[in-house]
Amino acid sequence: MQKYLAGVLSAVLPGLGQAYNRMAVKAVGLIVAYAVTIWATLNVHAWIAILPALIWLYAIYEAYAVRKGM
């Protein structure tokens, strides 16, 4: 169940699953990257909209994979 919880937390907010996995630097990096890409999507160019989705999917997969290996 714990391996799924990391993925679910990252689905809520990219980086939460990494924080749950005790990977603080990666968690902060993902949260910041997600926030910056959301800001860029809203304020700069619409084509950047794919970036938050990619970061979100990466965070879910990575949190699950790391927890599964523990």
C-alpha positions in Angstrom: 0.0 0.0 0.0 2.8 2.4 0.8 4.2 2.2 -2.8 0.8 3.4 -4.1 0.6 6.2 -1.5 3.7 7.9 -2.9 2.2 7.9 -6.4 -1.2 9.2 -5.1 0.6 12.0 -3.2 2.4 13.0 -6.4 -0.9 12.9 -8.3 -2.2 15.5 -5.8 0.8 17.7 -6.1 4.1 16.8 -7.9 6.8 16.5 -5.3 4.6 15.3 -2.4 5.4 11.7 -3.2 9.1 12.5 -3.2 8.7 14.2 0.1 7.0 11.1 1.4 10.0 9.1 0.1 12.3 11.4 2.1 13.8 13.0 -1.0 13.5 16.6 0.0 15.7 18.2 -2.7 13.9 16.4 -5.5 10.5 17.3 -3.9 11.3 21.0 -3.7 12.7 20.9 -7.3 9.5 19.3 -8.7 7.2 21.6 -6.8 9.2 24.7 -8.0 9.4 23.3 -11.6 5.6 22.6 -11.6 4.8 26.1 -10.3 7.1 27.8 -12.8 5.6 25.9 -15.7 2.0 26.7 -14.5 2.9 30.4 -14.3 4.5 30.2 -17.8 1.5 28.5 -19.2 -0.8 31.2 -17.9 1.4 34.2 -18.7 3.6 33.4 -21.6 2.7 30.9 -24.2 -0.1 28.4 -24.5 2.2 25.7 -26.1 4.0 25.4 -22.8 0.9 23.8 -21.4 2.3 20.3 -22.0 5.2 20.9 -19.5 3.1 20.8 -16.3 1.5 17.6 -17.5 4.9 16.0 -18.2 6.2 17.1 -14.8 3.1 15.8 -13.1 3.3 12.4 -14.8 7.1 12.1 -14.1 6.5 12.8 -10.4 3.9 10.1 -10.1 6.0 7.5 -11.9 9.2 8.4 -10.1 7.6 8.4 -6.6 5.9 5.0 -7.2 9.1 3.5 -8.7 11.3 4.6 -5.9 8.9 3.4 -3.2 8.4 0.1 -5.0 12.2 -0.4 -4.8 12.3 0.3 -1.1 
